[in-house]
């Protein structure tokens, strides 16, 4: 298995800026954490805990 050297334009990890590090990590892992927390967003629903489930039941299942 051959190893690939990083392209010349990429900075070494100790020299890269914060935005370069975020860009590199996002390219590898994607956005795994939301930008805001649940406390910052507030409640998603105002009903009972199973309201969403009941709304997803097909009409023929009553």
VMD Tcl script that draws the C-alpha trace (Angstrom):
set ca {
  {0.00 0.00 0.00}
  {1.59 3.28 -1.10}
  {1.42 6.33 1.11}
  {0.62 9.69 -0.38}
  {2.55 12.79 0.56}
  {0.37 15.84 1.29}
  {0.27 18.43 -1.48}
  {2.82 21.23 -1.20}
  {0.20 23.96 -0.66}
  {-1.09 22.35 2.55}
  {0.55 23.64 5.70}
  {1.98 21.29 8.29}
  {-0.43 20.70 11.19}
  {1.60 22.91 13.54}
  {1.61 25.76 10.99}
  {-2.00 25.67 9.82}
  {-4.48 28.30 10.89}
  {-7.74 27.53 12.69}
  {-9.83 27.82 9.51}
  {-7.45 25.53 7.62}
  {-7.71 22.95 10.39}
  {-11.54 23.16 10.41}
  {-11.60 22.82 6.62}
  {-9.31 19.78 6.72}
  {-11.28 18.09 9.50}
  {-14.62 18.85 7.78}
  {-13.31 17.26 4.57}
  {-12.41 14.11 6.49}
  {-15.20 13.77 9.03}
  {-17.95 16.10 7.81}
  {-20.00 18.20 10.18}
  {-20.51 15.91 13.14}
  {-21.53 18.55 15.64}
  {-24.24 21.17 15.19}
  {-23.26 24.83 15.32}
  {-25.73 25.43 18.16}
  {-26.79 23.34 21.12}
  {-30.31 22.20 21.94}
  {-30.50 24.85 24.65}
  {-29.76 27.59 22.13}
  {-32.32 26.31 19.61}
  {-35.17 25.79 22.04}
  {-37.82 23.11 22.00}
  {-38.66 21.53 18.64}
  {-42.15 20.48 19.58}
  {-44.87 21.78 21.81}
  {-46.93 18.59 22.12}
  {-46.72 15.26 23.85}
  {-43.60 13.11 23.35}
  {-45.38 10.68 21.01}
  {-47.17 13.28 18.85}
  {-44.57 12.96 16.08}
  {-44.88 9.18 16.08}
  {-48.67 9.31 15.92}
  {-48.55 11.82 13.05}
  {-46.39 9.40 11.01}
  {-48.87 6.48 11.16}
  {-50.41 5.77 7.74}
  {-54.18 6.41 7.51}
  {-55.03 2.74 7.07}
  {-53.35 1.93 10.43}
  {-55.76 4.15 12.27}
}
mol new
graphics top color blue
foreach p $ca { graphics top sphere $p radius 0.5 }
foreach p [lrange $ca 0 end-1] q [lrange $ca 1 end] { graphics top cylinder $p $q radius 0.2 }
display resetview
